[in-house]
Amino acid sequence: MSAPPSLPSPIPERLAAGAFLLIDKPRGPTSHQVTAWVRDVLGVAKAGHAGTLDPNVSGLLWVGVGPALKLIPLVLEFPKRYVGVMAFHGPVPAKELDRVVAEFVGPVYQTPPVRSAVRRERRVRTIHRLAATERAASLALLDVTADSGTYVRTLAVDLGEALGVGGHLEELRRVGTGPFREGQAVAMTGLADAVSRAQAGATEELEGLLHPMKEVWGEFPVLRLKDVAASAIAHGARLASGGVMSISRTFSNGSYVVLASSQGELVAFGTALVDSDQVPKTRHGWVVDPERVLADPTRFPPRWESARTRRPKAAPAHVAA
């Protein structure tokens, strides 16, 4: 595909700073194909998606460009919501369906399908919500909110087996990813039209489709850092409790947290090594292990001195040299 005409300011600046788009993926193309198309239509070098949708599944697809690609692990933490049409292979009384559906809410064991991009190992996923909202003959409309990585088609097969009649999904659509909803997504044709209008000088519509990265990282607990700690993190250090100014909300050991400068600028995100209430009590050791540094180190000059470069203190005036 030939490179598109250049986009006028401020679009290139927004793309270079990092942004993401919510694409309404149609049935047919793979998630990779849709992402490559977004990359080409925007004229950027790289783009990536979080949360793969099978070719025959439609719905919300997160596509990041520039530094937003580093936020993919955070996006993958968001639960996903799906709506699907399930076909039963035999008659199912409404009360029996409601009873069995309720039993599937909570942790469930799943093995990825044979045709899967991941290793086929049994794993646990949590079903946060599952309801059969409509019925018509042998069909039911399922509304599912589950952990990222849940195989909804496998869930439907397991549901059919539990009902004793068998079943499968005939159609599936993703309608939510964490706080983002399908109403915020743009169709591929809509994005192409917005790019064309931006190339003609009307950039407002395309600007509105380029979501800032804070819409993702702002959903996680934020630790505001002292300047010296922010500088150390930007240059590859771990975080000790003494570098923390404030914590936006509670978190548990092992969860993702975001590290921000004293001015609220994103520095990095990483894994908490202690619970949030233990941060001020941890006098020795580290409290966060950074996974991805997003800050430009040149914007955070070193604010510490090594023992080798530190100058000896001048002797007090009353002490003889």
N, C-alpha and C positions, 0 to 999 in steps of 0.2 A: 504494500500500500504506500503510495507517495505521501510525503510529508504534507500536512495541511498548512495553509497560509498562517503566518505568525499571528498570535493573539495580542491585542493591545493591552497596555497597562490598565489595571493592576493584576490581570490574570496571571502572567508569568511569575510575578512576585508571590502570589498566593500559592501557586503550584510548587515553587521552589521552597517555600516555607513549610510545606507539608499540608495536605488536605485529604479529605476522603469524600466519596460520593456514595449515595445509596441508590443502587440500580435495581429496577424492577426487571429481573431476569425472566425472559420468556421461556416456554418449553422449547426444546430443540438443541440449542447450543450448549456446550459445556461451560462451566464457570470460568475455566481458563480461556476459552474463546471470547467470552464476554469481556473479561479483563484485558485481553490483548486488544480488543476493539476500542475500549475506553482509552488505553494507552495511546493508540494510534490517532484517535480522533482529537485527543488533547495535545498530541505532539510531544509527549514526555518520553524519557528514556526507559522508565520502569513504572510498573503498576503491579499491585498484588491484591488478592482477595482473601477474606477470612470467612470460613464456614462454607465448604464446598456444597453446591447443589447439584444433584444428578441432572443429566440432560433433560429428562422428562419431568423435572420438578421446577416450578416457577416461584417467583417471589423475591424477597429482599436479599440483596447481595451487597456486602460492604466491599468497596474497592478503594484502596489507599494509593496515593502517589507521593513521591518525595519522602521526607522524614516520617510521614504517617505510616509507612511500611513497618517501621519499628514498633508500632502499636498493635500489630496483629496479635501477639500473645494476650494483650488485654481484651481485645474484641472477642477472642475465643473463650474468654471467661464468662461472657454474657450468656444467660439462658436463651433458648430459641423458642419461638411460638409458631406452631404449624396448624393449618386447617386442612383436613383430608377427607376424602370420600372413601369409606370402607364398605366392601361388599362381603356379605356373609354367605356361606355355602349351604346354609340351611336356615330354617325358621328360628328366631330368637325372641322370646318374650321380652317386653320392655323392662320389666322389673329385674329379670335375670341379667340383662345387659348392664343396667345401672349398678347392680351388685358387683359384677365382675370388674367393670370399669373402675369402681372405687378401690378394688383390691390392688390395682396396678399403680396407684398413687404412692410415691415413695421410692426407695432404692430398688432397682431391678437389675438382674444379670442379663447381659447381652453378649452375643458373639457376632462380630461383623460378618456381613454376607460374603459368600464365596467370591463374588466379583467386587472386591473392595480394595482401596488403595492402601489400607493399613493391615498390619499383621493380625491374623485371626486368633486373637486371644480373648478369653472370656473376661469381661470387665463389668464394673458397676456404674450405672448412670441413674440419676434421680429424676423421676417424673414429678414435677411440681404441681401440675394440674392436668387432668384428663377428664373430658366430658363428652358424651354423645348428645349433641345439642339438637339434632333433627333426625327424624326417621322417615323413610319412604320405602315400603316393601322390604326388600332384602338389603337396603342401603342405609348407612348412618353417616352423619357428618361428625367427625371427631375434631375436637379442639384440644391441642396438646401443647403444654409448656414444659420443656425438659432441658436438662444439661446439654451444653454443647457436646457434639459427638454422639448423641443418641440417634439410633437408627429407627425412624418412625415406621418404616415398612416392616422391620423385624418386630416392632411392638405390635403392629396390627396382626401379624401372623400368630404371635404368642397369644394375643387377645382371642383370636378365633379358636385356637386350640383349647384355651381355658373355658370357652363357651361350649366346646364339644362339637362344633359344627364346621370349623375351619373358616378362614377368611383372608382377604388381602386388600391392599390399598389400590384403588383405581386411579386416584388423583391426589396430588399433594402440593401444597403451596406454603411457603414460609411467609408469615405475616408480621413477624417481630423478631428483633435481635436486641436483647437488653432493653434500653429505653427507646429504641428506634422502631418506628411503625411503618407499615407499607404505604400509608398515606404520605410519608416523607420521601418515598422513592420516586425516581424518574425513569420513564421508559427509555430504551435505547434511541428511539426516534426523537424523543423529547430532548435528550442530551445533544444529539446531532443538530437539532434546530437551534438550541441555545448557543452552541459553538458557532454556527453560521451567523447568528445575529451578533455575537461578540466580535467576530471577524469584520463585521460591517460597522462596528463602533458601539453597539448597544450591549454593554457587558453586564448589566444588572442581573439578568436572569441567570447567566452562568455563574456569576459571583455567589448567588444564592444557593446554587447546587454544590458549591465547594465548602463543605463543612470544616470548621476549624478543629484541630486535633484536641482541643480542650473538651469538646463534647464527648470524647471517649475518656481521656484520663481524669476528667473532673468527676466521673462516676465512682472513682476509687478513693480510699483514704489518702489524704495528702499530708505529708510531713513537711512543714516549712523549716528551712535550714538557715543556720547562721552563715554569714558570707564565707568564712574560712572553711566550713564544712561543704558548702556548695562547690567551692573551688576544688577541694580535695576529691569530691565525687566526680566532678567533670574531668579530672585527670586520672580516674581509675581506682580511687580508694573505696573502702567499705565505710559504712556509717556507724559511728559510736553515738551513744546517747547524748554526750555533751554537745553535739552539733545540732540538736533538735530544738527549734524555738517553740513550735506548736504542732498539734495533731488535730486534723479536722474531724475525725470520728474514729470510733473504736475499730480494732481489727484483731485477728488472731494469728498466732504463729503459723507460718507457711503460706499466708495469703499475699496477694500482690498489693503493694503500696506504691504511691507516687512521691517522688522527692522534688520539691520546688524551692527556688531561691527565696530570700527574704522579701523580694518584690513580686513573688508569685509566678516566676518564670519556670517552665518545665526544665528540670535538670536530668532526671533519670526515673526509671521505675525498677522495682526489684522485689525480692521476697523477704517478708518479715521473718526475723529469726527469734522474736519473742512476741508475746501478746502486747497490745498497746498499753495496758496498765503497768507493764513491767519495764517500759522504755525508761522512765525517769529513775527506776530502781537499779538499772543495769550499770554498775560502775566500771566493770571490766568487760572487755570483749565487744562484739559488734551487735547491732540491733537490726540492720538491714543489709542484705547482700544485693547490690545493684545488678540487674540483668542486662538492661539496655541503657546506655548513656545517650541522651538526645541533645544535650547542650553542646555548643561549640566551645571547646576548651580555650580558644583564644579570647573568648568573651569572659572567661573566668581565670584571670592570671593567678599564678600561685601566690598564696597568702601565708605560706609557712616557710621556715628555714630548716634545712637538714642540720644534723649535728656537725657535719663536716664543714658546712659553709657558715654556720652561726659564729659570729664574732664573740670573743670573750668579753665579759662585762668589764668596764673600766674599774680600776681599784678605787675604793673610797679615798677621799682627799686626805684623811688622817692616817692612812696606811702608807708606809714608805715603800717605794718601788724596789 
